[in-house]
């Protein structure tokens, strides 16, 4: 059944992005979109709100987000008059980690950082997408070399779900044009050099010439992924 559903969506990938979003409503599949309120996610929120409101929205609140992220979160729900289901880390493992290792253990090793991401993001994600057939993301090829290898539609084996990346081939210039034309709320940190915005202690502005996700976990030599998209 999963392969059949995957083929159904793959047939839609030649459509313009707006038409693709609309066409998802013709399939007997339950879709959900994950937003972290970056530019990509804001463009997709606007497209979904105006073209396929049946798609559910959720976000992961790690407890370490920038205040500017909460600001754009609030402006988004006010503009589109839509609820965005919010998932938090489970209290017990989070409390145990911080009590035993301190609030900044993720700086000490990749293993510690991955543990923090697993508690704050990966476990809540699994609860968020449970019961859905399709998970829509804002991933783009321009964001990193790693993401440049993605296909627009893929089967996520670890989460047992179809993933679709409608903006995969979009450029930042194309996104900015849509944002300006539709008065889409965006995080003010983007104007301060923050291309990819995650948890406050793990995100910095990037330097000229760096790829978009270079500011995430900048102290690591890694693929700059938290584990949500492996």
Secondary structure, DSSP 8 states (H G I E B T S, - for coil): -HHHHHHHHHTTTTS-HHHHHHHGGGSS--EEEE--SSHHHHHHHHHHHHH-TTSEEEEEE-S-B-HHHHHHHHHHHHHHT---EEEE--HHHHHHHHHHH-TTGGGT-HHHHHHHHIIIIIHHHHHHHTT-SEEE----GGG-TTGGG--SEEEETTTTEEEE-TTTT--HHHHHHHHHHHT----GGGGGT-SS--BGGGB----TT--GGGGBTTTS-S----SS--
